[in-house]
Amino acid sequence: MPAVSKGDGMRGLAVFISDIRNCKSKEAEIKRINKELANIRSKFKGDKALDGYSKKKYVCKLLFIFLLGHDIDFGHMEAVNLLSSNKYTEKQIGYLFISVLVNSNSDLIRLINNAIKNDLRSRNPTFMNLALHCIANVGSREMAEAFANDIPRILVAGDTMDSVKQSAALCLLRLNRTSPDLVCMGEWTSRVVHLLNDQHLGVVTAATSLISRLAQKSPDEFKTSVSLAVARLSRIVTSASIDLQDYTYYFVAAPWLSVKLLRLLQCYPPPEDTALRSRLTECVETILNKAQDPPKSKKVQHSNAKNAVLFEAISLIIHHDSEPTLLVRACNQLGQFLQHRETNLRYLALESMCTLASSEFSHEAVKTHIDTVINALKTERDVSVRQRAVDLLYAMCDRSNAKQIVAEMLSYLENADYSIREEIVLKVAILAEKYAVDYTWYVDTILNLIRLAGDHVSEEVWYRVIQIVINRDDVQGYAAKTVFEALQAPACHENLVKVGGYILGEFGNLIAGDPRSSPLVQFNLLHSKFHLCSVPTRALLLSAYIKFINLFPEVKGTIQEVLRSDSQLRNADVELQQRAVEYLRLSCIATTDILATVLEEMPPFPERESSILAKLKKKKGPGNLPGIDDTRRNVNGATEHCNGENGDAATTNSAHPFNDLLNLNSPAAAANSSLLVDVFSDATPEPAFASPPVPDVSDESFGRFVCKNNGVLYENHLLQIGLKSEYRQNLGRMYVFFGNKTSSQFLGFSSCVTSDDTLQTHILSKFKFFFFFLNAAFHCSVRICLFYTAPWWLKHAHQVCASLLQ
């Protein structure tokens, strides 16, 4: 850079700055600035032409005023005129003013571009650097269009000075970020890559930044940079500090270049060439070995530079994920930082180990540090470090340590910062579901989660526990008992009331045999929370009440009184009022059969990605969430496969509209256990007698009931008999459907169920005899309730079905 002469001190600028600093108040400062602006404006508009020094001085004053926070609306043309000066200081101030004050959409851009082109063609390295810096600072699309082809030529030219090459590379990097579609190396690609072999490490550093950016967009074009980057990294790592004196920072050789080269290598998979791969492994091992050496300086700059290279090398090891030895070494190295006195190192170690935990080679090594991570969670003062500890516990969790990690997270949740409580709740819910071998533990965990952090339990969490309880028969009774006990606490969170209302409404009958949890006790317990809840929760409880009427007819009168009260029928909230009116009317006019149909148990939910996991991904971002083993993510703890049960339906269906009048063989009916589909079917098939006789298929259908709970039981050209059933512990319910396949009415139609003496000793059945007209192309149903001993039922289920065939 040219030396600044003594006359370039700009005494007037120094005086103005001194006056501003001596102002006693804001008003005095504004008054002095307005006076100076008036003076500068008069000088620019005066008849006397200003020399370069005066222009530079006044433009500097405008720049200083702008930096103080005041608007500047003149002087731009004078700054552009300074660009044509041959003096460095005047040109420098002109470029500085333009870089700071000129908008990328300014009308002066064309004039500025012409001045920049002149400086780029001047071959004066100082002027070229100023021009390149201005392009990079403004970074407008017009500048990218004007210079995208000229700057690469300057970068690879043999006669370009090293300082200009650095500026050109960084300028291209800036333009690529602002207008990536305009910056394309094309024919210059190979020559740009070979800048990694340049003798000047400053050029190599700038070129590495540019190539790393371009390689992310076009990796195939810059694939040759891998071998050159490994060679350059090897020379740096194996060199002594005295070999790179100009680029040795506190006894660490070229730390910035090393970091950039390691980042460039992370754009590509491990090298396929054995020699090159071995050389890269040697470089990484050398970096890990140097990390174990005693420090050569006690200053923090030395440790910062050394650790920067080390962490980038570990990131490369994690990215390649192909060398088990290196992964374990990296894990052990990070483990040493977990108890380091420097907070930043602890944070970085936890963050890197989160990624290491997702590798099959290093997962076990990461798990060995679980006690240290748990201790950090309890004792760390910095909340960001505690959050990384939570992330690491989440990442290292598997079936062997799930209960320990979930317990520690729940323990920490009581004192956790409010900013991370919701995230911890989501992670605990995901881990409890994913690694639950015993789903009673899952239910206990979620209820404990609601108790500890109810305000931070989102709807997705309690929705999910409901889905899992409904999908798993073996946990429904325990869930009903557990929420019943939890609701007895004097103060319950509203989310717990929601879960309790839903589960007791569906499965309260499973615990109704205990006098301590009789139907009336269950209802009174839920209704005691009613007036303390919000409108959505009250609406849910009303739905639970009407479910109680179906499950427990003995409390029908009590619930109807509640629904009939003015507080419900005249509720200010329309939703609550409508529910109360409709539920009350339904309970009064509907028969037992209609109630049982309308208020049927919820069918199992279809398997899909956990909504909790989706919310956590959205909260953390796609790149910040530790890996989840998708093969184990299933509500039932195992992967399910379709068995193709609908194959039988395909063989029994005919083209005639009456052949499956009850719609029992359709895939929709097989997938949906809701009886509303069939009871209130809108199908209106055309009556006809033209169909050929259908052979007796009862034997075939009987075999189908070994795996299915619904289907066609018997069928001929006159009648179709279908069966739907559901069983829970020692309770069973069967629906027998009769379909008239003719166009004539059946008169005096009746049905009955008989069983032999053996069945009667083990099964207590309730059913009704019906005598009615069965209209043409119409169907009706008979409900049969069964009470049996479960072990006997498992051995003789076929006899029950066989008796229905008689």
N, C-alpha and C positions, 0 to 999 in steps of 0.2 A: 504494500500500500504506500502511495507517495507520502512524503513527509508534509505535514501541515505547517505552512509558513507562519511567522509571527503575526502577520497582518490579518490572518484569518480568524483571529480570536473573537471578532464581532462584539466589540465593547458595548454597542447599543443593546444587544440581546442580553448581555450580562447585567446591565443596568435595569432593564425591564424586569428580568427575573428577580432581581434584588428588591425592586419596588413592590412586586406582587407578594413576596415573602414578608415584607415589612408591614403589609396592610393589617390593621387591627380588627377589621370586621369584614363580613362577606359583602356588605354594601360598598365598602371602600375598594375591595378587590374588583367588583363589577364596574365601579366608576373608572378605575385605572385602566381596565381592559377596554371599556368602550372608548376611552380617550385614545388608546393606542390603535384600536381598529379604525377610528376616524382618521387618524394620521396616516396609517398604511393605505387606506382607501384613497385618500387625497394624493399620495405619492404615486399610486398606480395609475390614477386618472389624470395626473398632471401632464403638462405639455413637455416637460423636460424628461428626456429618455433616461432611464435608470441603468447604471452599469451592473455587471454581474454580481459584484459584491453586495450592492444595495438590494438587488432582488433576492439574493441568498439570505440576507439578514432579515428582510421583511417576511419572506416565506418561512424562515425558522420561527419567527415570532408567532405567525399564524398557526404553525404546527404546535407550538407550546400552548397557545390559547385553546386549541382543540383538545389537547391532552388534559387540560384542566376541566374539560367537560362542557365547553361552550361551542355552539354551532358556528361553522365557518362556511360562508356562501360566496366567497370570492377568492381570487388569488390562484385559482387552478391553472389558468392560462400562463401566468408568470412561472409557475412551477414547470409546466411543459416546456417553456422557452429555455429553462435552465438545462434541459436535457441535451440541447445542442451545444452547450459550452464545452470547451476543451479542457477546462480546469476540473480536476477531480472533485474538489470540495463542492463546487457549484453543481456538478452533475450528481454528486452523492445526495445533496439536499433535495434536488428535484426528484430523484427516484424515491427518496424517503417520503416526501410529501405525497407523491402519487400512490405509493404502496399503502399509506395510512388513510388518506382522505378520498381518493378517487374511487367511485363506485364502479363495479364491473359493467354496468349498463350505461355508463357515462358517454356523452357524445364525443368526448375527447379521446376515446380509446383508439380511434384510427390514427390520430396524430401521435399518440404515445407509441403505437405499434411501429409507425415509420421511424421514430427516433430509436426504438429498440433494435430494429433491423439494421440501422446504420451502425449502431454500436457492436452488434454481433459480427458484422462484416469488417469492422475496423481492425480485427486481429490484435487489438490492444487487450491484454488479459484483464487489466483492471476494469476497463469499460465493459468488457464481455461479462465479467462477474456481476457488475452492477445490473446489467440488463437481465441476466438470468435470475438474479435475486428478485427483481421486480416482477418478472413473469410468474415466478413461484408464489410470491406474496399475493398478487392479484388473482391469479389462477382462473380467470374468466374463460368462458367457452370460446369467445372470439380470439383470445390469445392462443388457446389450444389449437384452433383451426389455423391460425397464422404461423405458428412456430413448431407444430408437431413433427414436421418433416425436417426442419433445419437443425433442431437440437440434437437428434440422434447422429446426424452427420458431424456435428461438432464433437460429440462424445467419443466417437471412434476414430476421428482424424488423427493421423500420426504426429502432426505438428502442434496439436493442442496441448497447452500446458496442463500439468497435473491439477492445479487449483481450479482451472476452468472445467476439466473433466469431472471433478467432484461436484461443482455447481450444476453442470449439465445433467448429471445423473439424478441429483436430488430434485432438480427442476422437472425432469420427466416423471419422477415419482409423484410429485405434487399434481401435475396435469393428469396423470393416470387416475388419481383419486377423484378429481373433479370431473373429468371427461374421459372415462375409460374407453369409450367407443372410438375416440379420435387418436389415441396413442397406441400405435402398433409398430412393433420393431421391423417386421417383415424381413427385408434383405439384410438388416443390420443385426439380426438375432445372434448369429454365431460370433460376430465380432464383439457384441456386448457381453456375451458369456465369457469370452476370453479375457475380459478385463479382470477376471478373478486371478489371472496370472500376472497382473501388472506389478511392477517393482514397488510402486508407491502404495503403501497400505491405506492411505487416505482414499485413493481412488478405488481400491478394492472394497473398502468399507461402504462407500457410497454406492458402488455397483452392486454389492450384495443386497442392500436394501431394495434397490430397483428390481433386481432379478427375483427376489423373494415375492415381491408384489405381482410381477408379471407371471411367475410360475403358478401362482394360485389361480390365475385366469386361463392360462394355456400351459399346463404342465408338460405336455409332449414336446412343445417347441423348445423348452429349456431343460430337457432331461439331461443333456450333456453337462449341465452345470454341476451335477452330483459328483462326478469324478474329480472335477477341478476344486470343488469345495472341500472334499475329503483331503485332497493333496495339500491345499492351503492350510486347512485345520491341523493336519499332521505336522507341518513345518512349524506352526505356531506352538503347538502343545509340546513338542519335543525340543524346542529351542530354549536356550538359556536367556535370562532376562537381559544380559548384556548384548545379545544379538539384535534385539529390537529396542534399542535405547529410546528412540523417539516415540515409541508406542508402548512402552512399559509403564504401567500405572501402579505405583506402590508395590513393586516386585511381581506384578501379574502381567504377563506378556499379552498385549493387544486384547484386553477383555471384551471391548465392544465388538470388535471384529469376530472374535470367537463366538460370542452370543449370536450374532447375525448369521454366521455360517451354520451354527447348530439349528437355528430356526429355518434356514433355507432347506436343510436336509429333512426337516419335518414335513416338507411339502411332498415328499416322495416315500414310497415303501423301501424296505431294506434293499441295498444293491444286490443284484443277481450275480454279479461277478464275484467269485470267491475271494480273489486277492483284494479287491476293493473293499469287500465286506469285512475281511480280516483286518485291513488297515483302519477302517472306521471303528471296529471293536477295540482295537489297540488304543486309538485316540480316547475313546470314552473311558476305558480302564485306566489310562494315564490320568485323566481328570479326576476319577474317583480316588486314585492313589494319592494324588496331590492334596486332596481334601483332608487326608489323614496326617499329612505332614505338619509339623509344628509351624505356627505362623511366623513369617519373617518380619512382621511389624505388628506393633500393638495398636496401630491407628485403625479407626473404623473403616477408612477408605480401602485398606488392604483386604479386610474380611468381606466388605461389600462386593468388591470386584471378584474375589475368589469364589464367593458363594453364588454370584450371578452366573458365572460360567458353569458351576456345579449344577445348579437347578435347571439350567437349560439343557445340560447333558442328560439329566434325569428325565426331562420331558421328552428328549429324543429316544431314550430307552423305552419309555412308556408308549411312545408313538409306534415304534417298531414292534414291540410286544412279541419278540421272537427269541430272545436270549434269556432263558430262565436264570442263569447265573447272574447276569447283569441286573435283572429285575430284583432278585433277592438282595444283591449288594446295594442297589439303590434304596430298597426298603429299609435295610439296616442303617444306611447313612441318614435317611430321613428320621429314623427312630432316635438317632442321637440328638437331632434338633428339637425333638418334642419337649425336652426339658431344658433347652437353652435359655439363657437369661434374656436374650433379645426377643422381644415380642414379634417382630416381623418375621424372624426365622421360624418361630413356632407356627405362625399363621401359614407361611409358605409350605412348611413340612406337612401340616395337616391337609392342606389343599392338594398337594401332590400325592399324598397317600390315599386320598379319596379316589383318584384315578387309578392308582396301583391296585386298589382293592378289587377293581373290575377285571383284572387279569387272572387267568386260571393259574399262571405260574407263580404269582406273588400273593395271592389271596391269603394263603395260610401264613405267610411271613407277616403280612399286615395284622392278622388276628393276634399274633404274639404280643402286640403293643396295646391290647384292649384295656389293660389296667391303667396304663399311662394316659390313654385318651380319656377314660372315665375320670381319672383324677384331675385332668385339665378341665373337664366339664364342671367339676365341683369347685375348683380353686382359682381358675383363670379370672383375672380382673377385666380384661378386654372382652366386650360382648361379641365382637367380630371373630375373635379366636374361639370363643365358646360355640358360636354358630358353626364354625368349621369343624369343631369337635363333634357336634351333633351330626353333621354331614358324613364324617368319617365313620361314626358308629353305625349310621344307616347303611353305608356302603359295605362295611365289613360283616354285616349281619348275615347269618345263615341258620340252618336248623339247629346247629350245635350250640349257638350262643344267643338265640333269639330271645328267650325268656329273660336272660340276664340283661341284655341291652334294652329291651322294652321296659324292664323294671327300673333301670337306671334313668331312662328318659322320663318315665313317669315321676320318679323321685325329683329329678331336676325341674320338671314342669311346674312344681309348686312355687319355685323361686325364680323361674326364668323371666327374662326381660319380655315385656309385652310385645316388642317388635318381632320376636321370633316364636312366640307361643303358637300361633296358628300353624306355622310350618312344622313345629315339633308334633302337634296334634295329628297333622296329616301323615307324617312319617310313622308315628306310633300305630296309627290305624292301618297303614299299608303293611307294616312288618307283622302286626298281629294277625292280619288276614293271610298273608303270604306264607307264613311259617307255622300256622296253627295246625298241630297234629291233633290236639284235643280242642274241639271248638267250644267247649265250656270255658277254657282259658281265654279264648277270643272274646266271648261274651263278657266275662269278668273284666277283661282289659278295657274294652270299649266303655263299659259302664263306669269304671274307675276314671277313665279319661274324661267322660262327661262331668263327673263329680269334681275333678280337679280343675278343669279348664272349660267349663260349660260355655262361657261366652265366646270362646275361640273354636268351638266345635261347629264346623259348617254343616249345612244341610247334607252335603255329600257324605259325610261321615255317618250320620244316623240313618240316612237312606240305605247306605251300604250294609249296615248291621241288620236292618230289616230284611233286605234281600237275601242275605246269607242265612238268617234264621228260617225264612220261608223255604229256601232251597234245601235245607238239611233237616230231615225229619228227626234225627237223633238228638238234636240240640233244642228243639222247640219247647219241650217240657221244662228243661233246665232254664231256658231263657225266660219263660213265663214265671217260674218260681223266683228267679234272681231279680227281675225287674219289680215283681210284687214286693219283695223284701226291701229293695232300694227305695221304692216309693213311700215306705213307711217312715222315712226320715222326716223330721220336722220341716226342713228346708230342702227342697229339691229344685234343681235347675230345670228350666222349661224344656230343654232338649230331652231330659230324662222322662219328663211327663209325656212327651211325644212318643218316645220309644215304648214306654210302658202302656200308653193307650193303644198303640197299634198292636203290640204283641199280645196283650191281654184280650183285646177284641178278637184276635184271630185264634189264640191258643189258650185262653183262660180256662177252657173246659178241661185241659190236661191237669190242672191243679185244683179243680173245683171239689174233688173228693175229700180234701183236707178241710175240716171245719174252720181252721184258721184262715183259709183262703176260699171260703165259700163264695158263691156268686154274688150274694148281697154284700159281703165284705169287700170283694173286688170292686164292685160298683161304688160303694161308699168311699173307698180309698181314692178312686179316680175322681169322683165328683168333689171331693174335698179340695182338690187342686184346681177345679174348674175356674173359679172366680179370680184366681191369681194369674191366669194365663192370658196371652194375647189372643186376638181373634182367630188367626190360623190354627192355633193349638186347640182352642175351644171347638172349632169346626171338626177337627180330628177326633176330639173326645165325643162329640155328638155321634159321629160315625161309629165309634166304639160302643156307644150305648145301644144303637140299633142292632149291632152285631150281638150284643149281650141278649137281646130279646130272642134272637134266633137260637143262641147257645143255651140260654137259661130261661125257659118260659116262666119259671117261678118268680123272676124279678120283673116281669113284664109290666105289672101294675105300677111298681115303684118308678120305673123309667118313664112310663107314660105320664105320670104326675109331673116329673121334671120337665118333660117335653111340653106339657100342657100349661106350664106356668107362664105368667105374663112376662117374666124376664126373658123367656125364649120366644114365645109367639109374637111378642111386641118388641123384640130386640131392635135397637137402632141400627144394627149392622144387617144389611140385606142378606148376606150369605148365611149368617147364623139363623135369622128368622126363616129363611126358605128351607134350610135343613130341618129345623125343628118342626115346621108345618108338614113337610113331606114325610119325614120319618114317623111322626105321630100318625098321619093318615095311613101310611103303609102298615104300621103295626096294628091298626084297628080293622082294616078291611081285608088284608091279605090272609089267605089260609096258611097253614103251617108249611104246605108244600111250596107255595109261592115264596114265602119268606126264606125257606131253605135254599131255593133256587137263586133268588135275587141276592141273598146275603151269603153266597157260597164262599168258601175259603179262597184266598188269593192263590192263583196258580203259580208254579215256580217261575222265577224270572229267567229270561234267556241269558246265556253266558255271553259276556262282552267285557271289554276292558273296564277295569275299575274306574269309576268316576272320580274317586279320591286321587288315584295316580294321575289321571288326566289333569286334575286341578293343580297337583304339585308340579307337574311338568310346565303348566302354564305359568305358575308362580315363579319357578326357578329359571325358566327359559330352556330351550332345547339343548343347549350345550353345557348347562351347569348341573344337570341332575346325574348322580352316579348311576351306573348301569343296573338294570333290573333283569333278572333271569326270567325271561318270558315263558320258558317251558314250565315253570312252577307257579305261574300266576293263574290260579283257577279257584273259584269259590269252593269247590269240593276237594281241592288239593291234588287233583289229577287231571290229565288231559282227557277230554271226552271225544269219541268218534261216533259218527253216524252209523247205525247198524242196518240202514235200509229196510226198516220195518214196513214201509209202504209198498213193498213188492207184492204182498198179498192183495192189497187193494187193487193194484193194477190188474191182477188176474181175475178178480171177481167183478170188477166194474164192467158194465155193458154200455152200449150206445144209448140204451133206452133210459129216459129220464126217471123211471121208477126203480131202477135196479139198485140205487143207493138213496132211497127216499130219506133216510135219517141222516145222511151225510156223515156216517160213522167211518167210512173208509177213506175219506179225503185226507190229504196231509194236514190241512188246517185243523180238522177235528182231532187228529192224532196229536198235534202239537199243543192244542189248547184244551185244557181240562175244564174250562168254564162251561157249565151246562146251559148258560144263557144262549149260546150259539145255536143249540138245537131246539131248546124249548120254545124260543121266540123266532124261529126261522121264518124268513120271508119267502122261501122258495114256493113257487106255484107251478109245479110241473103239469104238463098237459095230460089229461086223462086219456087212456087208450087201453085196449085189450090186445093189441097186435103183438106184444112181446112174446117170444117163445117161452115155454116153461123153463124155469131155472132149476137145475138139479139141487138136491139137498146138500148144502155145504156145511152143515152143522159140525161134522167131524173135523173138517179143515179149520173152521172158526174156533173150535175148542182148543186146538193146539196153539192158536195165536194168543190166547189169554194167558199162556205161560209167561209171556214177556210184556203183554200190554194190558191196560186196564179198561180198554174200550174196543168196540168192534161189533160186527154183525154176528149174532148168536145162531139165528136160524133164518132161512129165506126160501120161499117158493114163489109161484106166480101170483099168489093172492096176498101174501103177508110177509112182512120183513120184521124180524125181532132183533133189536139191538141192545147192547148192554154197556153201561158205563159204571165204573166202580171206583171207590177210593177207600183206603185203609190206613188207620193210624192206631198203632199199638193194638189194643184189644177191641177197637171199634171199627165198624165197617158200614158202608152205605152203598147200596146198589140202586141203579135206575134202569128199569127195563122199559124199552121203547117199543111200541107197536105201531107199525105203519101199514095203512091200507093201500095196496098197490093197484087196486081196481078203481073203476069209475063209479061203483055202486056203494051204497052205505051198508055197513055191517050193523045188523040189529041185534040187540041183546048181547052185546059183546062183553065178556067177563074174563078175569084173569085170577089165578091163584098160584101160590107157591107151596109146594109140598117137599118134604124131606123124610128120609128114612129114620129109623129109631136111633142109629148111631149118631147122625148129625144132630138130632134133637137134644141128645144128652150133652152136647158140647156147644150148641149155638142157641141163643135166645133171639128170636127174630120178631120184628114188628113190621106189619104190613097191613094194607087195607084191600078189601075186595071192591072192585069197581064194576058197576053195570052201567053201560052207557052205549050211545051210538058212536060208531067209528066211521066218520064221514069219508067219502072218497078222497084219495090222494091227501090224506091227513094222518097225523100221528099223535100219540099221547104217551104218557109215561106213568109208571108205578114206582114208588120209592119203597125200598126195603132196608130197614136198619138192622144190623147184626151185632151181637155182643158175643165174643168168643174168647177162649183162652189162646194166647198167642202161640205157644209151642205146638199145641195140637193143630192150629190152623196151618202152620208151615208144613206139616206132614200130610194134611188131608184137604188142602185147598182145592185139589182137582175134584173131590167128591162134591163140594158145594156147587161148583160150576156144572158138574154132571147132573146134579139134581134139578138145576134150572132147565136143563135140556129135556127133561122128561115131560 
